[in-house]
Amino acid sequence: MEPERWKDLVGYGILAPSPDNSQPWRFSVKEGALYIFDDKRRSSFLYNAGNRASLITMGAVIENINIAASHHSLKIDAEYLPPGDPDLVAILKAKEGDVEEDPLFPYIEKRCTNRKPYDGRPLEAGVREDLVEEAATVGGVDLSIVDERKRVSTLAKAIGRSDEMLFKKRELLEGLIPWIRWSREEARMWKDGMDLDCLELTPFQRFLFRSLKSWTILSILNLFGGARFAGLHSSRLARSASCLCLLTIPDMEPLSFIRAGRAVERVWLKATALGMAVQPMTGITFLWIVRRLKEEAFTPPERSEVIRIEELLKEVFPDLDGRTPAFLMRMGYAPPPSSRTLRRDVDRVLTVED
Ligand SMILES: Cc1cc2nc3c(=O)[nH]c(=O)nc-3n(C[C@H](O)[C@H](O)[C@H](O)COP(=O)(O)O)c2cc1C
């Protein structure tokens, strides 16, 4: 297919979510096919152990391209993780055909992360079934939804403890800091990362947040409970949701994480269509992955804390049965976010080769 048409589809692809809006992607059009690469310069942080967070991101990018292609009566054939180049995630080929437009297409541009407190109202009728059904359209992925208040509370506690760890452990925090844009101007200049408005911080939290620029100041604040305060804030946000949603996959294989990413995008777009606000809360799921793929990154007390957090997760989802928890989000009803993240232009991330 011609590069111009790929360019249009990639424009929808990059509206996908990525960790801290790091946009760890690169594209190339060669002999009519689209090559999608993981840009490791943008994704080398501890939470991305074994590249699993990037693979979820790429799955979401690919799903957006699939959906947008249907709008142009195109069908995409994907070859995932072709051998040879470790950064190559997929090769996509497009075919003209009698393709029905995917009903999720209008929501690609509307989907966003909403970090505001939600109003705690119960899920509207039929939402649970719609979301579970949407996740199941991607083979191998299951969605479990928790809305019973006692279970929400237990999971919210685990979310708080995982975020507390993020603010205590330097290697984890160092993954986040480069993506904070300290002013709107800075965000507009880089067209990546997250500005303070989209993090929805109160003036006092903003003041504390600025201490992230210095590990020494943060360590002092942590002596007075700074990390604990951040964890309690996440817990409160989780408890304000109508439900918490966990996507699971059968194993830890890279391909399963691409599938998880495709399902994340479909479920998120469906929730958007249903008028719901969504925020991923992935501290627990990524600590789970780090413990299995890079255990040496934890000190013995940290390892024990991760195991305690996993036990809380298993208390809420006793039927995990050896499946991998890949992605956790809260969903609910809330006013729109105060700010939206930006994307680097397609021309900066896509090259055309002869
Ligand atoms: C793998 C992955 C993990 C994420 N984890 C979190 C998280 O723990 N907390 C959060 O607030 N947002 C999380 N996000 C959301 C991103 O920060 C968000 O997608 C990005 O900033 C772009 O903004 P948008 O979703 O509004 O387009 C995650 C996204 C992805 C793809």
The ligand as an ORCA input file, in Angstrom:
! r2SCAN-3c Opt
* xyz 0 1
  C       1.461     -0.042     29.662
  C       0.819      1.202     30.226
  C       0.845      1.435     31.610
  C       0.246      2.581     32.152
  N       0.232      2.758     33.512
  C      -0.370      3.849     34.062
  C      -0.471      4.007     35.474
  O      -0.044      3.144     36.249
  N      -1.055      5.135     35.951
  C      -1.581      6.099     35.118
  O      -2.091      7.104     35.621
  N      -1.517      5.956     33.770
  C      -0.947      4.866     33.230
  N      -0.921      4.686     31.864
  C      -1.551      5.704     30.999
  C      -0.519      6.598     30.305
  O       0.131      7.443     31.215
  C      -1.246      7.396     29.219
  O      -1.753      6.485     28.274
  C      -0.331      8.365     28.487
  O       0.078      9.385     29.362
  C      -1.034      8.998     27.282
  O      -2.202      9.681     27.670
  P      -3.656      9.300     27.132
  O      -3.972      7.913     27.608
  O      -4.559     10.321     27.763
  O      -3.646      9.369     25.642
  C      -0.363      3.539     31.288
  C      -0.395      3.285     29.915
  C       0.170      2.133     29.385
  C       0.095      1.868     27.907
*
